[in-house]
Amino acid sequence: MRPDRLNPLFIAADSLKGVGPGLARPLEKLGLTRVKDFAYHLPDRFVQRRAVANLDEASLGEQIVIALTPIEHRSSSGRGPFRVLAQDAVGNVCAISYFGRASYTAKKLLPVGEPRWVAGRLEQYGQMLQMVHPDHVEADSAVLLGHLNEPVYPLSEGLTQGRIAGLIEQALRHVPGLPEWIEPGLLGKMQWPAWQDALALAHKDSHAAARDRLAYDELLANSLALMLVRQSNRKQSGTPLQGDGSRRARLDLPFPLTGAQQRAIGEIEGDMAQTAPMLRLLQGDVGSGKTVVALSAMLIAVEAGAQAALLAPTEILARQHHETLQRLAAGTGVEIALLTGRDKGRAREAILMGLLDGSIDMVVGTHAIFQESVAYRNLALVVIDEQHRFGVGQRLMLAQKGRRTPHCLAMTATPIPRTLTLAQYGEMDVSKLDEMPPGRQPIDTRVVAVERQDDVIAAIGRHMESGQQVYWVCPMVREQENEDLAAAEARHAELQARFGDRVVLVHGQLRPEIKDAAMDRFARGEAKVLVATTVIEVGVDVPNATLMVIEQAERFGLAQLHQLRGRVGRGSGKSTCLLLRGASLSETARERLALMRETQDGFRLAEEDLRLRGGGELLGTRQSGDTPFRVASLEQIHKLLPLAHDDARLLMERDGGLTGERGEAARLLLYLFERDWGVQLLRGG
């Protein structure tokens, strides 16, 4: 249970003055639902202003604060702005311009003859100095001098900077003092402020030490929680599984195993033979053969007289895995069932009975396979596909389904740079598939200017005539969700007008059954073109789809482009990926597209993505969900994660139960960053 002293941070947002039903939605979009969320909603940047005595002291383009006296209100004809002419202390005149229907506001804020303090950017229009829509107009100079250094916060529609700043100010008043969880020597060496002070400072100016300290807290909480998982796992009693190889000998694979697959199977086999439950991540690029490795692990479990379960994030992916495993394991004599939320009545009852009496050796499914009503005779191995879709907390719940803690093999097709692997999977041993199976042809990747879109659509027609299928991906960027959704719908309408009902549409806002039906039509080959947002990034495997078109490719990160490209090239035929680019490209975008043409090595692309993004948007947080961090930026992860990891390890060695003074403070930290499952493991151990 969360300690009482943290409760003020977890009070609902509507406890803050001014938050009613109207604000709830825009705040929710930003993830601001509790006081804590506001405290950690850090500014993107700061506007630095300079107070000047008169306009002669200011430069064009500069943000200034100045005393001005309005001398005339001037309306424009048509759509022109409403202007307030105002003069400074020495008689220089400046136009304060308001566009739209803002004359009432302007007259109210800037009455003729009454001095006002104005903050905004100084510009020139023709021969006249002007400020367009000043940021602040105040009668009292003291108020404006407080805006000389002003935070700029991320916003959503319906929110203003003033409103969000006011709510954050209120939230910070609720922040309690907490004991220090950072090792004192490190705190002194880095010259970091105390936690409460750091939160206040991070909102006041570009205080690097305060921002670093808050990022470090988040990284420390994460490292500590993952180590607690690892510690708890070692204490658990698992079932040692040693197969006799009889089932695996009957596998009739269409291709020989790569060296990387053989190595990974050897590592998994060694783990499963131990009494401590396996906790291993299988990292492999798209098409590297993870499923065969997972099947080998599941057959070891069956050979040892136990059951295995494979958990997939979507029903479509679960069905696909079931079909693949049945095909690969056809000669082994194992019974493989599929269980999803859709299964009802007698069919479901039969599967449940088979799992209970042990006649079903392997089950594949969604969350349904771990519902309360599902019981196993002897579940000893859990395979989790697309691990990043499931939190550690969820995985711990799954572990309770076995008589003893089952061995766990997690898989991800998202190549993750080394630093982020430590951040996300610090509690797991890692096996990497860095070789591609023989027979896979490289995907022909081309960059095409958007002006040639008509040629691309004509090429799609020819592609379909030859019996092949096509993906068309439209960008989905969080800030402009609706706009992008409209773009996907418009593209679908355009292609449907050309090619009829052979074109289907999939996006995240469709009802699951409609989305699944469209995906299913495409997977079965009834639909020939799938127009989608990035929801298809992970999952569906259609060997007949050999052309991928990515619209506005410059808007995507490298890791995401690579994932999308990996949807084609699944069969033995030649596949093509067309990157449609806009007219103006930044240098980074140019380099990104060039790298896509140059290489298909996902691990290299992930490292390059990390380099190109620099301190910008964190790889995966907004694009694919690959990092668990809200506060720490990419640079900070790079710089501070090794420190946090070492500090967490030292703390665990000195105080494994977190019962000492610093250990108790660390418990608070785990609750603060909602890694409470870490504390629950402690309690359980």
C-alpha positions as CSV (number, residue, x, y, z in Angstrom):
1,M,0.0,0.0,0.0
2,R,1.2,3.5,-0.9
3,P,2.7,5.4,2.1
4,D,0.5,8.1,3.5
5,R,3.1,10.8,3.0
6,L,2.9,10.4,-0.8
7,N,-0.9,10.7,-0.9
8,P,-0.9,14.5,-1.6
9,L,0.9,13.7,-4.9
10,F,-1.8,11.2,-6.0
11,I,-4.8,13.4,-5.4
12,A,-7.0,13.8,-8.6
13,A,-6.5,16.8,-10.9
14,D,-10.0,18.1,-10.2
15,S,-8.8,18.9,-6.6
16,L,-6.9,21.8,-8.1
17,K,-8.7,25.1,-8.4
18,G,-10.1,25.8,-11.8
19,V,-10.1,22.1,-13.0
20,G,-13.7,21.2,-14.0
21,P,-15.2,18.8,-16.6
22,G,-14.3,21.2,-19.5
23,L,-10.5,21.0,-18.7
24,A,-10.5,17.3,-17.8
25,R,-10.2,16.1,-21.4
26,P,-7.3,18.3,-22.6
27,L,-5.5,17.5,-19.4
28,E,-6.1,13.8,-19.8
29,K,-4.6,14.0,-23.3
30,L,-1.4,15.2,-21.7
31,G,-1.5,12.5,-19.0
32,L,-2.3,15.1,-16.3
33,T,-4.8,13.4,-14.1
34,R,-3.1,13.7,-10.6
35,V,-1.1,16.4,-8.8
36,K,2.1,14.4,-9.3
37,D,1.6,14.5,-13.1
38,F,1.5,18.4,-13.0
39,A,4.7,18.5,-10.9
40,Y,6.5,16.4,-13.4
41,H,5.1,18.2,-16.5
42,L,8.4,20.0,-17.2
43,P,8.8,22.9,-19.6
44,D,10.0,22.2,-23.2
45,R,12.0,25.5,-23.1
46,F,12.1,28.9,-21.5
47,V,11.4,32.3,-23.1
48,Q,14.1,34.8,-21.9
49,R,12.9,38.4,-21.9
50,R,14.8,41.6,-21.2
51,A,13.3,44.7,-19.5
52,V,14.1,47.9,-21.5
53,A,13.5,51.5,-20.7
54,N,12.6,52.5,-24.3
55,L,12.4,50.9,-27.8
56,D,15.8,52.3,-28.8
57,E,17.4,49.8,-26.3
58,A,15.8,46.8,-27.9
59,S,16.7,44.8,-31.0
60,L,14.4,43.4,-33.7
61,G,13.3,39.8,-33.0
62,E,14.1,40.2,-29.2
63,Q,11.7,39.3,-26.4
64,I,11.2,42.4,-24.3
65,V,9.2,43.8,-21.4
66,I,8.6,47.6,-21.7
67,A,6.3,50.3,-20.4
68,L,4.0,51.7,-23.2
69,T,1.2,54.2,-23.2
70,P,-1.6,53.7,-25.8
71,I,-2.3,56.8,-27.8
72,E,-4.8,55.6,-30.5
73,H,-7.0,52.6,-31.4
74,R,-7.0,51.9,-35.1
75,S,-9.4,49.4,-36.9
76,S,-8.4,47.9,-40.3
77,S,-10.7,47.3,-43.2
78,G,-11.5,43.7,-44.2
79,R,-9.4,41.0,-42.4
80,G,-6.6,43.4,-41.3
81,P,-5.6,43.5,-37.6
82,F,-6.9,45.8,-34.9
83,R,-3.9,48.0,-34.0
84,V,-3.2,49.9,-30.8
85,L,-0.6,52.7,-31.3
86,A,1.5,53.2,-28.2
87,Q,4.5,55.2,-27.2
88,D,7.5,54.6,-24.9
89,A,9.0,56.9,-22.3
90,V,10.9,59.0,-25.0
91,G,8.1,59.2,-27.6
92,N,9.0,56.2,-29.9
93,V,5.8,54.7,-31.4
94,C,5.0,51.0,-31.6
95,A,1.9,49.2,-33.0
96,I,0.4,46.4,-30.9
97,S,-1.5,44.3,-33.4
98,Y,-4.3,41.8,-32.8
99,F,-5.7,39.6,-35.5
100,G,-9.2,38.0,-35.6
101,R,-12.0,39.4,-33.6
102,A,-9.8,40.8,-30.9
103,S,-10.7,44.5,-30.8
104,Y,-12.8,44.2,-27.6
105,T,-9.8,42.5,-25.9
106,A,-7.4,45.1,-27.2
107,K,-9.5,48.0,-26.0
108,K,-10.0,46.5,-22.6
109,L,-6.3,45.6,-22.1
110,L,-4.9,48.8,-23.6
111,P,-7.1,51.8,-22.8
112,V,-5.9,55.1,-24.4
113,G,-3.8,57.2,-22.1
114,E,-3.2,54.6,-19.4
115,P,0.4,53.2,-19.1
116,R,0.8,49.4,-19.4
117,W,3.7,47.0,-19.1
118,V,3.8,44.9,-22.3
119,A,5.8,41.6,-22.9
120,G,6.3,40.2,-26.4
121,R,8.6,39.9,-29.4
122,L,9.6,43.2,-31.1
123,E,9.2,43.1,-34.9
124,Q,9.0,45.6,-37.8
125,Y,6.1,46.0,-40.2
126,G,6.9,48.4,-43.1
127,Q,8.4,51.5,-41.4
128,M,6.8,50.8,-38.0
129,L,7.9,48.8,-35.0
130,Q,5.2,46.3,-33.8
131,M,4.3,43.5,-31.4
132,V,1.8,41.0,-32.6
133,H,-0.5,39.5,-29.9
134,P,1.8,40.3,-26.9
135,D,2.2,37.5,-24.4
136,H,1.3,39.7,-21.4
137,V,-0.2,43.1,-20.7
138,E,-0.2,44.3,-17.1
139,A,-0.9,47.5,-15.2
140,D,1.6,46.5,-12.5
141,S,5.3,46.3,-13.4
142,A,6.1,43.9,-10.6
143,V,3.8,41.2,-12.2
144,L,5.6,41.4,-15.5
145,L,9.1,41.4,-14.1
146,G,8.2,37.9,-13.0
147,H,7.8,36.9,-16.7
148,L,11.4,37.8,-17.6
149,N,12.2,34.1,-17.7
150,E,9.0,32.1,-18.6
151,P,8.5,28.4,-19.0
152,V,6.9,27.1,-22.2
153,Y,4.9,23.9,-21.5
154,P,3.7,21.1,-23.9
155,L,0.0,21.9,-24.5
156,S,-3.1,20.2,-26.0
157,E,-6.1,21.8,-27.6
158,G,-8.2,23.8,-25.1
159,L,-5.2,24.7,-22.8
160,T,-3.1,27.9,-22.7
161,Q,0.4,28.5,-21.2
162,G,-1.1,30.7,-18.5
163,R,-3.7,28.1,-17.5
164,I,-1.2,25.2,-17.3
165,A,1.4,27.3,-15.5
166,G,-1.2,28.3,-12.9
167,L,-2.2,24.6,-12.3
168,I,1.5,23.6,-12.0
169,E,2.1,26.3,-9.5
170,Q,-0.8,25.0,-7.4
171,A,0.4,21.4,-7.7
172,L,3.9,22.3,-6.5
173,R,2.4,23.7,-3.3
174,H,1.2,20.1,-2.6
175,V,4.7,18.6,-3.0
176,P,5.8,17.2,0.4
177,G,9.4,17.0,1.7
178,L,10.8,13.5,1.4
179,P,13.9,11.8,2.8
180,E,16.9,11.5,0.4
181,W,17.2,8.3,-1.6
182,I,20.3,9.2,-3.6
183,E,23.7,8.1,-2.2
184,P,25.1,11.2,-0.3
185,G,28.6,11.0,-2.0
186,L,27.0,11.0,-5.5
187,L,24.6,13.8,-4.5
188,G,27.5,16.0,-3.4
189,K,29.7,15.1,-6.3
190,M,27.0,16.0,-8.9
191,Q,25.9,19.1,-6.9
192,W,22.2,18.2,-7.2
193,P,19.5,19.9,-5.2
194,A,17.1,18.1,-2.9
195,W,14.1,16.4,-4.6
196,Q,11.5,19.0,-3.5
197,D,13.9,21.9,-4.5
198,A,14.7,20.2,-7.9
199,L,11.0,20.1,-8.8
200,A,10.6,23.8,-8.1
201,L,13.8,24.8,-9.9
202,A,13.0,22.8,-13.0
203,H,9.9,24.9,-13.6
204,K,11.7,28.2,-12.9
205,D,14.6,28.2,-15.4
206,S,16.8,25.9,-17.5
207,H,18.4,24.4,-14.4
208,A,20.4,21.5,-15.7
209,A,21.3,20.1,-12.3
210,A,17.7,20.0,-11.2
211,R,16.6,18.4,-14.5
212,D,19.4,15.8,-14.2
213,R,18.5,15.0,-10.6
214,L,14.8,14.4,-11.5
215,A,15.8,12.2,-14.5
216,Y,18.2,10.3,-12.2
217,D,15.4,9.6,-9.7
218,E,13.3,8.0,-12.5
219,L,16.3,5.9,-13.8
220,L,17.2,4.8,-10.2
221,A,13.6,3.7,-9.5
222,N,13.5,1.7,-12.7
223,S,16.9,0.1,-12.1
224,L,16.0,-0.8,-8.5
225,A,12.6,-2.3,-9.5
226,L,14.2,-4.5,-12.2
227,M,16.9,-5.7,-9.7
228,L,14.2,-6.6,-7.2
229,V,12.5,-8.7,-9.9
230,R,15.8,-10.4,-10.6
231,Q,16.4,-11.0,-6.9
232,S,12.9,-12.3,-6.3
233,N,13.2,-14.6,-9.3
234,R,16.4,-16.1,-8.0
235,K,14.7,-16.9,-4.7
236,Q,11.8,-18.6,-6.5
237,S,11.7,-22.3,-6.9
238,G,11.1,-23.2,-10.6
239,T,10.8,-26.6,-12.3
240,P,14.1,-27.8,-13.9
241,L,13.2,-28.9,-17.4
242,Q,15.4,-31.2,-19.4
243,G,14.1,-32.6,-22.6
244,D,15.3,-35.8,-24.2
245,G,15.2,-34.3,-27.7
246,S,12.5,-36.8,-29.0
247,R,10.0,-34.1,-30.1
248,R,12.7,-31.7,-31.5
249,A,14.2,-34.6,-33.5
250,R,10.8,-34.8,-35.4
251,L,10.8,-31.2,-36.4
252,D,10.9,-30.9,-40.2
253,L,12.1,-27.3,-40.7
254,P,12.2,-25.9,-44.3
255,F,15.6,-24.4,-43.6
256,P,18.7,-25.1,-41.5
257,L,19.0,-23.1,-38.2
258,T,21.4,-20.1,-38.2
259,G,24.4,-20.0,-35.9
260,A,22.6,-17.3,-33.8
261,Q,19.5,-19.5,-33.5
262,Q,21.5,-22.5,-32.3
263,R,23.4,-20.3,-29.8
264,A,20.1,-18.9,-28.4
265,I,18.5,-22.4,-28.1
266,G,21.6,-23.6,-26.2
267,E,21.4,-20.6,-23.8
268,I,17.6,-21.2,-23.2
269,E,18.2,-24.9,-22.7
270,G,20.8,-24.2,-20.1
271,D,18.5,-21.8,-18.3
272,M,15.5,-24.2,-18.3
273,A,17.6,-26.9,-16.7
274,Q,18.1,-24.8,-13.6
275,T,15.9,-24.7,-10.5
276,A,15.8,-20.8,-10.6
277,P,13.2,-19.8,-13.2
278,M,14.6,-18.6,-16.5
279,L,14.1,-14.9,-17.2
280,R,15.5,-14.3,-20.7
281,L,14.9,-11.8,-23.5
282,L,15.2,-13.0,-27.1
283,Q,16.0,-10.0,-29.2
284,G,15.8,-10.5,-33.0
285,D,15.3,-8.3,-36.0
286,V,12.2,-8.8,-38.1
287,G,12.4,-12.2,-39.9
288,S,15.4,-13.5,-37.9
289,G,13.6,-16.7,-36.8
290,K,12.4,-16.0,-33.2
291,T,9.4,-18.3,-33.6
292,V,11.5,-21.4,-34.3
293,V,13.7,-20.6,-31.2
294,A,10.5,-20.2,-29.1
295,L,9.1,-23.5,-30.5
296,S,12.3,-25.3,-29.5
297,A,12.0,-24.0,-26.0
298,M,8.3,-25.0,-25.8
299,L,9.2,-28.5,-27.1
300,I,11.8,-28.9,-24.3
301,A,9.0,-28.2,-21.8
302,V,6.7,-30.8,-23.4
303,E,9.6,-33.4,-23.6
304,A,10.0,-32.8,-19.8
305,G,6.3,-33.6,-19.2
306,A,5.2,-30.0,-18.8
307,Q,3.0,-27.4,-20.6
308,A,3.9,-24.2,-22.4
309,A,1.9,-21.0,-23.2
310,L,2.6,-18.3,-25.7
311,L,1.1,-14.8,-25.1
312,A,0.6,-12.4,-28.0
313,P,-0.6,-8.8,-27.8
314,T,-3.4,-9.1,-30.3
315,E,-5.8,-11.7,-31.5
316,I,-4.6,-11.5,-35.1
317,L,-1.0,-12.1,-34.0
318,A,-2.2,-15.0,-31.7
319,R,-4.0,-16.7,-34.6
320,Q,-0.9,-16.2,-36.8
321,H,1.4,-17.7,-34.2
322,H,-1.0,-20.7,-33.8
323,E,-1.0,-21.4,-37.5
324,T,2.8,-21.1,-37.7
325,L,3.5,-23.4,-34.7
326,Q,1.0,-26.0,-36.0
327,R,2.7,-26.0,-39.4
328,L,6.3,-26.2,-38.0
329,A,5.4,-28.8,-35.3
330,A,3.2,-30.9,-37.5
331,G,5.4,-34.0,-37.2
332,T,6.1,-33.8,-33.5
333,G,2.7,-35.1,-32.2
334,V,2.2,-32.1,-29.8
335,E,-1.3,-30.8,-29.2
336,I,-1.5,-27.0,-29.7
337,A,-4.6,-25.0,-28.8
338,L,-5.7,-21.4,-29.5
339,L,-7.5,-19.5,-26.8
340,T,-8.8,-15.9,-27.3
341,G,-11.5,-13.8,-25.7
342,R,-13.8,-14.7,-28.6
343,D,-13.9,-18.4,-27.8
344,K,-17.2,-19.2,-26.1
345,G,-19.4,-22.2,-25.2
346,R,-18.4,-25.8,-25.8
347,A,-15.2,-25.0,-27.8
348,R,-13.9,-22.9,-24.9
349,E,-14.9,-25.6,-22.3
350,A,-13.0,-28.3,-24.3
351,I,-9.8,-26.1,-24.3
352,L,-10.1,-25.4,-20.6
353,M,-10.5,-29.2,-19.9
354,G,-7.6,-30.0,-22.1
355,L,-5.3,-27.5,-20.3
356,L,-6.5,-28.9,-16.9
357,D,-6.0,-32.6,-17.7
358,G,-2.8,-32.0,-19.6
359,S,-4.0,-33.3,-23.0
360,I,-3.2,-29.9,-24.5
361,D,0.6,-29.4,-24.5
362,M,0.8,-25.8,-25.7
363,V,-1.6,-23.0,-25.8
364,V,-1.4,-19.8,-27.8
365,G,-3.5,-16.7,-27.1
366,T,-4.1,-13.2,-25.8
367,H,-4.6,-12.2,-22.2
368,A,-7.4,-14.8,-22.2
369,I,-4.9,-17.6,-21.4
370,F,-4.3,-16.1,-18.0
371,Q,-7.8,-15.4,-16.9
372,E,-8.9,-16.6,-13.5
373,S,-11.0,-19.4,-15.0
374,V,-8.0,-20.9,-16.9
375,A,-6.1,-23.5,-15.0
376,Y,-3.2,-25.7,-16.1
377,R,-2.1,-29.2,-15.2
378,N,1.6,-28.2,-15.2
379,L,2.5,-24.8,-16.8
380,A,6.3,-24.5,-16.7
381,L,7.1,-22.2,-19.6
382,V,5.6,-18.8,-20.7
383,V,6.7,-17.2,-23.9
384,I,5.7,-13.5,-24.3
385,D,5.7,-12.1,-27.8
386,E,6.3,-8.4,-28.3
387,Q,7.5,-8.0,-24.7
388,H,7.3,-4.2,-24.8
389,R,3.5,-4.4,-25.0
390,F,3.4,-6.0,-21.5
391,G,4.7,-4.4,-18.3
392,V,6.8,-6.2,-15.7
393,G,3.8,-6.1,-13.4
394,Q,1.6,-8.0,-15.9
395,R,4.4,-10.6,-16.3
396,L,4.5,-11.2,-12.6
397,M,0.8,-11.9,-12.6
398,L,1.3,-14.6,-15.2
399,A,3.9,-16.3,-13.1
400,Q,1.2,-17.3,-10.6
401,K,-0.5,-19.7,-13.0
402,G,2.1,-22.5,-12.6
403,R,2.5,-24.8,-9.6
404,R,5.9,-23.2,-9.3
405,T,7.1,-20.1,-11.0
406,P,7.3,-20.8,-14.8
407,H,10.3,-20.2,-16.9
408,C,9.8,-17.0,-18.9
409,L,11.1,-16.3,-22.4
410,A,10.2,-12.8,-23.7
411,M,10.6,-11.9,-27.4
412,T,10.9,-8.6,-29.2
413,A,11.3,-7.7,-32.9
414,T,12.2,-4.1,-32.0
415,P,16.0,-3.7,-32.2
416,I,16.8,-1.7,-29.1
417,P,20.2,0.1,-28.5
418,R,22.3,-1.3,-25.7
419,T,21.6,1.5,-23.3
420,L,17.9,1.2,-23.7
421,T,18.0,-2.6,-23.4
422,L,19.5,-2.1,-19.9
423,A,16.8,0.4,-19.1
424,Q,13.9,-1.8,-20.2
425,Y,15.2,-5.3,-19.6
426,G,17.8,-4.9,-16.8
427,E,16.4,-7.9,-14.9
428,M,16.7,-10.2,-17.9
429,D,19.5,-12.2,-19.6
430,V,19.6,-11.3,-23.3
431,S,20.0,-13.6,-26.3
432,K,20.4,-11.8,-29.6
433,L,19.5,-13.2,-33.1
434,D,21.9,-11.1,-35.3
435,E,21.8,-13.4,-38.4
436,M,19.1,-13.8,-41.0
437,P,17.9,-17.2,-42.2
438,P,19.1,-18.2,-45.7
439,G,16.8,-17.5,-48.6
440,R,15.5,-14.1,-47.4
441,Q,16.0,-11.6,-50.1
442,P,17.0,-8.0,-49.2
443,I,14.2,-5.5,-49.6
444,D,14.7,-3.0,-52.4
445,T,14.3,0.4,-50.6
446,R,13.8,3.6,-52.7
447,V,13.2,7.2,-51.8
448,V,10.5,8.8,-54.0
449,A,9.5,12.5,-54.1
450,V,5.8,13.1,-53.3
451,E,5.4,14.7,-56.7
452,R,5.6,11.2,-58.2
453,Q,2.6,9.9,-56.1
454,D,0.5,9.3,-59.2
455,D,3.3,7.1,-60.6
456,V,3.3,5.2,-57.3
457,I,-0.5,4.6,-57.5
458,A,-0.2,3.4,-61.1
459,A,2.6,1.0,-59.9
460,I,0.2,-0.3,-57.2
461,G,-2.3,-1.2,-59.9
462,R,0.3,-3.2,-61.8
463,H,1.4,-4.9,-58.6
464,M,-2.1,-6.0,-57.8
465,E,-2.6,-7.4,-61.3
466,S,0.3,-9.7,-60.7
467,G,-1.5,-11.1,-57.7
468,Q,0.5,-9.4,-55.0
469,Q,-0.5,-7.2,-52.1
470,V,0.4,-3.7,-50.9
471,Y,0.7,-1.8,-47.6
472,W,0.2,2.0,-47.7
473,V,1.2,3.7,-44.4
474,C,0.1,7.2,-43.4
475,P,2.0,9.0,-40.6
476,M,0.5,9.2,-37.2
477,V,2.0,11.9,-35.0
478,R,0.5,12.5,-31.5
479,E,0.3,16.2,-31.7
480,Q,-1.9,16.2,-34.8
481,E,-3.8,13.0,-34.3
482,N,-7.1,14.0,-36.0
483,E,-5.3,15.6,-38.9
484,D,-3.3,12.5,-39.6
485,L,-6.4,10.3,-39.1
486,A,-8.2,12.3,-41.7
487,A,-5.2,11.9,-44.0
488,A,-5.4,8.1,-43.7
489,E,-9.1,8.2,-44.4
490,A,-8.6,10.5,-47.4
491,R,-5.9,8.2,-48.8
492,H,-8.2,5.2,-48.3
493,A,-11.1,7.0,-50.1
494,E,-8.7,7.9,-53.0
495,L,-7.3,4.4,-53.5
496,Q,-10.8,2.8,-53.0
497,A,-12.2,5.1,-55.8
498,R,-9.5,3.7,-58.0
499,F,-9.3,0.0,-57.0
500,G,-12.8,-0.6,-55.4
501,D,-13.4,-2.7,-52.3
502,R,-10.0,-4.5,-52.6
503,V,-8.7,-1.6,-50.5
504,V,-9.2,-1.7,-46.7
505,L,-8.5,0.8,-43.9
506,V,-7.0,0.2,-40.4
507,H,-6.3,2.7,-37.7
508,G,-6.2,2.8,-33.9
509,Q,-9.6,4.5,-33.5
510,L,-11.6,1.8,-35.3
511,R,-13.6,-0.6,-33.1
512,P,-11.5,-3.8,-32.6
513,E,-13.9,-6.1,-34.4
514,I,-13.9,-3.8,-37.5
515,K,-10.1,-3.5,-37.4
516,D,-9.7,-7.3,-37.0
517,A,-12.1,-7.9,-39.9
518,A,-10.1,-5.6,-42.3
519,M,-6.8,-7.2,-41.2
520,D,-8.3,-10.7,-41.7
521,R,-9.5,-9.9,-45.2
522,F,-6.0,-8.7,-46.0
523,A,-4.3,-11.7,-44.4
524,R,-6.5,-14.1,-46.4
525,G,-5.7,-12.2,-49.6
526,E,-9.3,-11.0,-50.3
527,A,-8.2,-7.4,-49.9
528,K,-5.1,-6.3,-51.9
529,V,-4.3,-2.9,-50.4
530,L,-4.1,-2.2,-46.7
531,V,-4.1,1.6,-45.9
532,A,-3.1,2.1,-42.3
533,T,-1.5,4.3,-39.7
534,T,1.4,2.8,-37.7
535,V,-0.9,0.3,-36.0
536,I,0.5,-2.3,-38.4
537,E,4.1,-1.7,-37.2
538,V,4.1,-4.8,-35.2
539,G,2.3,-8.0,-36.0
540,V,0.6,-9.2,-39.1
541,D,2.6,-11.5,-41.3
542,V,1.4,-11.7,-45.0
543,P,4.1,-13.3,-47.2
544,N,2.2,-12.2,-50.3
545,A,2.5,-8.5,-49.4
546,T,5.6,-7.4,-51.3
547,L,5.2,-3.6,-51.6
548,M,5.3,-1.1,-48.8
549,V,4.6,2.6,-49.4
550,I,5.4,4.9,-46.4
551,E,3.9,8.4,-46.9
552,Q,5.8,11.4,-45.5
553,A,8.6,9.0,-44.5
554,E,10.7,12.0,-43.3
555,R,8.3,12.2,-40.3
556,F,9.2,8.8,-38.9
557,G,12.2,7.7,-36.8
558,L,14.6,5.1,-38.2
559,A,13.5,2.4,-35.8
560,Q,9.9,2.9,-36.9
561,L,10.7,3.0,-40.6
562,H,12.6,-0.3,-40.2
563,Q,9.7,-1.9,-38.3
564,L,7.3,-0.9,-41.0
565,R,9.6,-2.0,-43.8
566,G,9.8,-5.4,-42.1
567,R,6.1,-6.0,-42.9
568,V,7.2,-7.0,-46.4
569,G,9.9,-9.4,-47.4
570,R,8.3,-12.2,-45.4
571,G,8.1,-14.6,-48.3
572,S,10.8,-15.7,-50.8
573,G,9.6,-13.2,-53.5
574,K,11.3,-9.9,-54.2
575,S,9.9,-7.0,-52.0
576,T,10.1,-3.2,-52.4
577,C,9.7,-0.4,-49.9
578,L,8.9,3.1,-51.3
579,L,9.7,6.0,-48.9
580,L,7.5,8.9,-50.1
581,R,9.2,12.2,-49.0
582,G,8.0,15.8,-48.9
583,A,9.6,18.7,-50.7
584,S,11.6,20.1,-47.9
585,L,13.9,17.9,-45.9
586,S,16.0,18.7,-42.8
587,E,19.6,17.4,-42.8
588,T,18.6,14.7,-40.2
589,A,15.7,13.5,-42.3
590,R,18.0,13.3,-45.4
591,E,20.5,11.2,-43.4
592,R,17.7,9.0,-42.0
593,L,16.3,8.2,-45.5
594,A,19.9,7.6,-46.8
595,L,20.5,5.1,-44.0
596,M,17.3,3.2,-44.8
597,R,18.5,2.7,-48.4
598,E,22.0,1.7,-47.2
599,T,21.3,-1.0,-44.6
600,Q,18.7,-3.4,-43.3
601,D,20.5,-4.2,-40.1
602,G,18.0,-3.3,-37.4
603,F,20.5,-3.1,-34.6
604,R,22.7,-0.7,-36.5
605,L,19.6,1.4,-37.4
606,A,18.6,1.5,-33.7
607,E,22.0,2.9,-32.7
608,E,21.9,5.4,-35.5
609,D,18.4,6.5,-34.5
610,L,19.6,7.1,-31.0
611,R,22.5,9.3,-32.4
612,L,20.3,11.2,-34.8
613,R,17.6,12.0,-32.3
614,G,20.2,13.5,-29.9
615,G,18.4,15.2,-27.1
616,G,15.1,15.3,-29.0
617,E,12.3,12.9,-28.8
618,L,13.1,9.8,-26.9
619,L,13.3,6.7,-29.1
620,G,10.2,4.7,-28.6
621,T,8.3,6.8,-26.0
622,R,6.0,8.4,-28.5
623,Q,6.8,6.1,-31.5
624,S,6.6,2.6,-30.3
625,G,6.5,2.4,-26.5
626,D,9.9,1.0,-26.0
627,T,11.0,3.0,-23.0
628,P,9.4,3.3,-19.6
629,F,10.5,6.9,-19.0
630,R,8.5,10.1,-18.8
631,V,11.1,12.5,-17.3
632,A,14.5,11.3,-18.5
633,S,15.6,12.5,-22.0
634,L,17.7,10.5,-24.4
635,E,20.9,12.3,-23.4
636,Q,20.1,11.8,-19.7
637,I,19.6,8.1,-20.2
638,H,22.9,7.8,-22.0
639,K,24.7,9.9,-19.3
640,L,23.0,8.8,-16.1
641,L,21.7,5.2,-16.5
642,P,25.0,3.5,-15.8
643,L,25.3,5.6,-12.6
644,A,21.8,4.7,-11.6
645,H,22.3,1.0,-12.4
646,D,25.5,0.9,-10.3
647,D,23.9,2.8,-7.4
648,A,20.9,0.4,-7.4
649,R,23.2,-2.6,-7.3
650,L,25.2,-1.2,-4.4
651,L,22.0,-0.4,-2.5
652,M,20.7,-4.0,-3.1
653,E,24.1,-5.5,-1.9
654,R,24.1,-3.4,1.3
655,D,20.3,-3.5,2.0
656,G,18.5,-6.1,-0.1
657,G,15.3,-5.8,2.0
658,L,15.3,-1.9,1.8
659,T,14.9,-1.7,5.5
660,G,17.6,0.8,6.4
661,E,17.2,4.6,6.4
662,R,18.2,4.9,2.7
663,G,16.3,1.7,1.8
664,E,13.1,3.1,3.3
665,A,13.6,6.3,1.2
666,A,14.1,4.1,-1.9
667,R,10.8,2.4,-1.2
668,L,9.1,5.8,-1.4
669,L,10.9,6.4,-4.7
670,L,9.5,3.1,-6.1
671,Y,6.0,4.2,-5.1
672,L,6.5,7.7,-6.5
673,F,7.4,6.4,-9.9
674,E,4.7,3.6,-9.7
675,R,7.2,0.7,-9.6
676,D,5.3,-0.5,-6.5
677,W,5.4,-4.1,-7.9
678,G,9.0,-3.9,-6.8
679,V,8.1,-3.3,-3.2
680,Q,5.4,-6.1,-3.3
681,L,8.1,-8.5,-4.4
682,L,10.1,-7.5,-1.3
683,R,7.2,-8.1,0.9
684,G,6.5,-11.4,-0.7
685,G,10.2,-12.4,-0.3
